[in-house]
Structure formats: C-alpha cells, structure tokens
Amino acid sequence: MRIGLMSIGLSLLIIFIIMINTGNVGEE
C-alpha cells in the first residue's frame, strides 16, 4: 500500500546519487 512512497523515495535517491556522481566528475 506504500508502493507510491517507496517509488518517490527511490526516485529521489537515484537523482541524488546522479547529482553527486556528476559533481564528483565535474570536480575531477
């Protein structure tokens, strides 16, 4: 019943990880 919240959480988590990876690549 909380699949919606899990989907939103996973989406935010993936976006957050991508932002961190992009920032690390930009610094190097």
C-alpha positions as CSV (number, residue, x, y, z in Angstrom):
1,M,0.0,0.0,0.0
2,R,3.0,2.2,0.4
3,I,4.5,1.4,-3.0
4,G,3.9,5.1,-4.1
5,L,6.0,6.4,-1.2
6,M,8.7,3.8,-2.0
7,S,8.7,4.8,-5.7
8,I,9.1,8.5,-4.8
9,G,11.9,7.7,-2.3
10,L,13.8,5.6,-4.8
11,S,13.4,8.3,-7.5
12,L,14.8,11.0,-5.2
13,L,17.6,8.7,-4.0
14,I,18.6,7.9,-7.7
15,I,18.5,11.6,-8.6
16,F,20.6,12.4,-5.5
17,I,23.2,9.8,-6.4
18,I,23.3,11.0,-10.0
19,M,23.9,14.6,-8.8
20,I,26.7,13.5,-6.5
21,N,28.3,11.5,-9.3
22,T,28.1,14.4,-11.7
23,G,29.6,16.7,-9.2
24,N,32.5,14.4,-8.5
25,V,33.2,14.0,-12.2
26,G,33.0,17.8,-12.7
27,E,35.5,18.4,-9.9
28,E,37.9,15.9,-11.3
